[in-house]
């Protein structure tokens, strides 16, 4: 993979009400450019997933809908 570009749209829901945990669905476009043995190929697809947020930390799981978009992506984030 030469490059992988993903856009993200998410909606946050506080669960349960009053707690510091957020659960949110994720969706967005993804573009992947491959360079296989001198041949170039670009794939466009959709990613679907969900995330959990705890105070400043988050964990996200993505699944690619298109054939050549990465099947599963895991992400961990820290906000400052």
PyMOL commands that set and color helices and strands:
alter all, ss='L'
color gray80, all
select strands_A, chain A and resi 3-6+9-14+21-36+39-54+57-64+72-78
alter strands_A, ss='S'
color yellow, strands_A
deselect
rebuild
show_as cartoon
